[in-house]
Amino acid sequence: MKNALKIAYIFIAGLGVFFINDLRILSGIILLHLIFFFTIKNSKKSLRFLWKVKWFILIIFLFHAFSGENDISILKIKNWTLALSFDGITKGAIMAGKLIAMLLITQVVRLSMKGKEFVSGMTKLGLSQSSSEIIDEIIVIVSEEKGGGNGKGKNKNKKQGQTNEVQSKDVLFRGRVGNIPKKLLNKINFAKERFANNPNAIVASSALSVTLIRMVKIAPGLPLAPGHKNILMFPVLIYGILKSEKKQAGLQVGFISGVLHFTMGFGKYGPLGILQFALLGWVFDLTLKLPFKKDNLFFLMFVGAIGGLARVSSEIVLAFAFGMPNAFYLLYLPYIISQVSFGIASGFISKALLKTNNNEQQEQKSIQ
């Protein structure tokens, strides 16, 4: 029951701080959880999670600090004045404090629990037994992948990265996919083998493949731009949904992937990251039910674009919660465009992945 209470604390306290509008109380919550954070004995402990969102926090603060009364004038151009507001500074500090408090609460709980403890707590809160077993097994597999081998595999990957393979920028700007679909299919087949005896093998293998993508550089030259992993993740999710017989396969794969990413420390927005992955899977479930040929390139590009929008859901939700002005969305537009662009480009990989799989199945049938 202790594990379930810890997880409940993440959602109740972590999301509950958004209803607190007193800077002194927020400061106390942050200080208390910083003390907890530094007393936790965990080799993975790091404040890097705050560094990941430094620009988002700064933007939140500045947008509010420069709104309101012109208390501290900084720049005057004719009738236009750039000035700080005392009330705006206070409001900006409160909004930034809410996000910092949520992330600290999330990290304190996550670092105080092992992967299996987190899954055990989720099960007691209603996670299905099948999903629990899948997450448990994936945590073991990923641990083996991280710690396995004697270094030869890494050298092999380096040599492969030096060959003239197609780069992901070619996917984005030219629609070239090279051997990326083949590599993704190898990951999927590897995952299928690990879950050969599981009744939810397709769901499990898709979730494992999505998780492995975060660890392995499948596409050389992958640009470090927002949403760059969409090129690889979306095709795997789409493949899993189309191959599965479950009605809400995408939702389940998304939720499992979100839980896994949370327990492994990926993602920037704590529990919202779980909801973001679940929303992504659910959106794919809905869009793939539309009456279009599932291997049509333009349809798959459309599905990828919708998925890209789903991937920015955490930021949009937070922006609404913080009462950000319209100018914020204009400033954030390049980020949204990047997510959607990589989502659209994923359509080339999705089509090629489905085609590669169909070709391999036909070859196997002809051999038999």
C-alpha positions in Angstrom: 0.0 0.0 0.0 3.0 2.3 0.7 3.9 2.3 -3.0 0.4 3.1 -4.1 0.3 6.1 -1.6 3.6 7.4 -3.1 2.2 7.4 -6.6 -1.1 9.0 -5.4 1.1 11.7 -3.8 2.7 12.4 -7.2 -0.7 13.2 -8.7 -2.4 14.8 -5.7 0.5 16.9 -4.5 2.4 17.3 -7.8 -0.6 18.5 -9.7 -2.2 20.1 -6.6 0.5 22.8 -6.4 -1.1 24.4 -9.4 -3.9 25.5 -7.2 -1.6 27.3 -4.7 -1.1 31.0 -5.4 0.9 32.0 -2.3 4.7 32.4 -3.0 5.6 31.7 0.6 3.8 28.4 0.6 5.3 27.4 -2.7 8.8 28.3 -1.5 8.2 26.2 1.6 7.1 23.2 -0.5 10.2 23.6 -2.8 12.6 23.9 0.1 11.1 20.9 1.9 11.3 18.7 -1.2 14.9 19.9 -1.9 15.8 18.6 1.5 14.1 15.3 0.7 15.8 15.2 -2.6 19.4 15.6 -1.2 18.8 13.0 1.5 17.8 10.3 -1.0 20.5 7.7 -1.6 20.3 7.1 -5.4 23.1 7.0 -7.9 20.9 8.5 -10.6 20.0 11.6 -8.5 20.6 14.8 -10.5 19.1 18.2 -10.8 19.4 17.9 -14.6 15.6 17.6 -14.8 15.3 21.3 -13.9 18.0 22.2 -16.5 15.8 20.5 -19.2 13.0 23.0 -18.6 15.2 26.1 -17.8 14.0 28.0 -20.9 10.3 27.2 -20.3 10.6 28.4 -16.7 12.4 31.6 -17.8 9.8 32.3 -20.5 7.0 31.8 -17.9 8.6 34.2 -15.5 9.5 36.9 -18.1 6.1 36.9 -19.8 4.5 37.7 -16.5 7.2 40.0 -15.2 6.8 42.3 -18.2 3.0 42.5 -17.9 1.0 44.8 -15.7 1.9 48.3 -14.5 5.2 49.9 -15.7 6.9 50.0 -12.4 10.5 49.7 -13.6 11.1 51.3 -17.0 13.8 49.6 -19.0 13.4 50.8 -22.6 11.4 53.6 -24.2 10.7 54.0 -27.9 8.3 56.9 -28.6 5.0 55.8 -27.2 6.1 52.2 -26.4 7.7 51.3 -23.1 9.4 48.1 -21.9 9.0 47.9 -18.2 8.9 45.4 -15.3 5.9 45.1 -13.1 6.2 44.4 -9.4 2.9 42.4 -9.5 4.1 40.7 -12.7 7.4 39.7 -11.1 5.5 38.2 -8.1 3.0 36.3 -10.4 5.9 35.1 -12.6 7.7 33.7 -9.6 4.5 32.0 -8.4 4.0 30.4 -11.8 7.6 29.3 -12.1 7.5 28.0 -8.6 4.4 25.8 -9.4 6.3 24.1 -12.1 9.5 23.6 -10.1 7.5 22.3 -7.1 5.7 19.7 -9.3 8.9 18.5 -10.9 10.7 18.3 -7.5 7.8 16.3 -5.9 7.8 14.0 -8.9 11.6 13.4 -8.7 11.6 12.8 -5.0 9.0 10.1 -5.3 10.5 8.6 -8.4 14.0 8.4 -6.9 12.7 6.9 -3.7 11.2 3.9 -5.6 12.6 1.1 -7.7 11.0 0.3 -11.1 9.2 -2.7 -9.7 7.9 -0.8 -6.7 6.4 1.9 -9.0 4.7 -0.8 -11.1 3.4 -2.5 -8.0 2.0 0.8 -6.8 0.3 1.4 -10.2 -1.2 -2.0 -10.1 -2.8 -1.3 -6.7 -4.2 1.9 -8.1 -5.9 0.1 -11.0 -3.2 -0.8 -13.6 -4.2 -4.0 -15.3 -2.3 -7.2 -14.6 -1.3 -7.6 -18.2 0.1 -4.1 -18.4 1.9 -4.6 -15.1 3.6 -7.8 -16.4 4.6 -6.1 -19.6 6.1 -3.1 -17.8 7.9 -5.5 -15.4 9.4 -7.5 -18.2 10.4 -4.4 -20.3 12.3 -2.9 -17.3 14.3 -6.2 -17.0 15.0 -6.2 -20.8 16.0 -2.6 -20.9 18.3 -3.1 -17.9 20.0 -6.0 -19.8 20.3 -3.9 -23.0 21.9 -1.0 -21.0 24.3 -3.2 -19.1 24.9 -6.1 -21.5 27.8 -6.7 -23.8 31.5 -6.1 -23.4 31.8 -2.9 -25.5 32.0 -4.6 -28.9 28.4 -3.7 -29.7 29.2 0.0 -29.2 32.2 -0.2 -31.5 30.0 -2.0 -34.1 27.4 0.8 -33.9 30.1 3.4 -34.3 31.4 1.7 -37.5 27.8 1.5 -38.8 27.3 5.2 -38.1 30.4 5.9 -40.3 28.9 4.2 -43.3 26.9 6.1 -46.0 23.5 5.4 -44.4 20.6 7.7 -45.0 20.3 10.5 -42.4 17.1 11.6 -40.8 17.4 15.0 -42.4 17.0 13.2 -45.7 13.7 11.8 -44.4 12.6 15.2 -43.3 13.5 17.1 -46.5 13.7 14.5 -49.2 11.4 11.6 -48.1 14.3 9.2 -48.3 14.2 6.4 -45.7 17.1 4.1 -46.5 17.5 1.2 -44.1 15.7 2.9 -41.2 12.5 0.8 -41.7 14.6 -2.4 -41.7 16.3 -1.4 -38.5 13.0 -0.5 -36.8 11.5 -3.9 -37.9 14.6 -5.6 -36.4 13.8 -3.9 -33.1 10.2 -4.9 -33.4 11.0 -8.5 -34.2 13.5 -8.6 -31.3 10.7 -7.3 -29.0 8.3 -9.9 -30.4 10.7 -12.7 -29.6 11.0 -11.5 -26.0 7.2 -11.6 -25.7 6.5 -14.6 -27.8 4.4 -16.3 -25.1 2.5 -13.2 -24.0 -1.2 -12.9 -25.1 -0.6 -9.2 -25.6 2.6 -9.7 -27.6 1.9 -6.9 -30.1 1.2 -4.3 -27.5 4.2 -5.4 -25.4 6.6 -5.5 -28.3 5.5 -2.0 -29.5 6.0 -0.5 -26.0 9.4 -2.2 -25.8 10.4 -0.9 -29.2 9.4 2.7 -28.3 11.4 2.5 -25.1 14.5 1.1 -27.0 14.3 3.9 -29.5 15.1 6.3 -26.6 18.3 4.3 -26.0 19.6 3.4 -29.4 20.5 5.7 -32.2 18.8 4.1 -35.2 19.0 7.0 -37.6 22.5 8.6 -37.9 22.7 12.3 -38.0 19.4 12.7 -36.1 19.0 16.5 -35.6 18.7 17.7 -32.1 15.4 19.5 -32.7 12.1 19.2 -30.8 10.2 16.1 -31.9 13.1 14.5 -33.8 12.3 11.1 -32.3 8.8 11.3 -33.8 10.3 10.0 -37.0 11.0 6.7 -35.3 8.4 6.4 -32.6 5.3 7.2 -34.6 5.8 4.4 -37.2 6.3 1.8 -34.4 3.1 2.9 -32.7 1.2 2.9 -35.9 2.6 -0.5 -36.8 1.6 -1.9 -33.4 -2.0 -0.5 -33.6 -2.6 -1.9 -37.1 -1.2 -5.3 -36.2 -3.0 -5.6 -32.8 -6.5 -6.9 -32.5 -7.2 -4.9 -29.3 -9.6 -2.0 -29.7 -7.5 0.5 -27.7 -4.1 -0.8 -28.5 -2.6 2.6 -29.0 -3.9 3.9 -25.7 -2.4 0.9 -23.9 0.9 1.1 -25.7 1.1 4.9 -25.0 0.2 4.5 -21.4 2.8 1.7 -20.8 5.4 3.7 -22.7 4.6 6.8 -20.6 5.0 4.8 -17.3 8.3 3.3 -18.6 9.7 6.7 -19.6 8.6 8.2 -16.3 10.3 5.4 -14.2 13.5 5.7 -16.3 13.7 9.4 -15.9 12.9 10.5 -19.4 10.6 13.4 -20.1 10.4 16.9 -18.7 7.0 17.3 -17.1 6.7 14.4 -14.6 3.2 12.8 -14.5 2.1 14.9 -17.4 4.5 12.9 -19.5 2.5 9.7 -18.8 -0.7 11.5 -19.9 1.1 12.8 -23.0 2.1 9.3 -24.2 -1.4 7.9 -23.4 -3.0 10.8 -25.3 -0.7 10.1 -28.3 -1.7 6.5 -28.4 -5.4 7.3 -28.1 -5.1 9.9 -30.9 -3.5 7.3 -33.2 -6.3 4.9 -32.2 -8.9 7.4 -33.4 -7.2 8.6 -36.6 -6.4 5.1 -37.8 -10.1 4.3 -37.7 -10.7 6.9 -40.5 -11.9 5.4 -43.8 -8.6 5.6 -45.7 -6.1 3.1 -46.9 -3.8 2.6 -44.0 -0.7 2.4 -46.2 -1.5 5.6 -48.1 1.5 8.0 -47.7 -0.6 11.2 -47.4 -2.9 9.6 -44.8 0.1 8.4 -42.8 1.6 11.9 -43.0 -1.7 13.4 -41.8 -1.7 10.9 -38.9 1.9 11.9 -38.1 1.0 15.6 -38.1 -1.9 15.0 -35.6 0.6 12.9 -33.5 3.0 15.8 -33.5 0.3 18.1 -32.1 -0.5 15.5 -29.4 3.2 15.5 -28.4 3.0 19.3 -27.5 0.0 18.7 -25.3 2.0 19.0 -22.1 3.3 22.4 -23.0 -0.1 23.6 -24.1 -1.8 22.3 -20.9 0.8 24.1 -18.8 0.5 27.3 -20.8 -3.3 27.3 -20.1 -2.7 26.5 -16.5 -0.2 29.4 -16.2 -2.5 31.8 -18.0 0.1 32.6 -20.7 -0.9 35.4 -23.1 -1.3 34.9 -26.9 2.2 36.1 -27.6 3.5 33.0 -25.8 2.0 30.7 -28.5 3.5 32.9 -31.2 6.9 32.5 -29.6 6.3 28.8 -29.2 5.2 28.3 -32.8 8.7 27.1 -34.0 8.6 24.4 -31.4 5.1 23.3 -32.5 6.1 23.4 -36.2 9.2 21.3 -35.5 7.1 18.6 -33.7 4.5 18.5 -36.5 7.1 18.5 -39.2 8.9 15.5 -37.8 5.4 13.9 -37.4 4.7 14.5 -41.1 8.1 13.1 -42.1 7.3 9.9 -40.0 4.7 9.1 -42.7 7.6 8.1 -45.1 9.0 5.7 -42.5 5.5 4.3 -41.6 4.7 3.5 -45.2 8.1 1.9 -45.7 7.9 -0.1 -42.4 4.5 -1.5 -43.4 5.7 -2.3 -46.9 8.9 -4.0 -45.6 6.9 -6.1 -43.1 4.5 -7.2 -45.9 7.4 -8.1 -48.2 9.1 -10.2 -45.5 5.8 -12.0 -44.8 5.4 -12.8 -48.5 8.9 -14.1 -48.7 8.4 -16.3 -45.7 5.1 -17.7 -47.3 6.9 -18.4 -50.6 9.7 -20.3 -48.8 7.1 -22.4 -46.9 
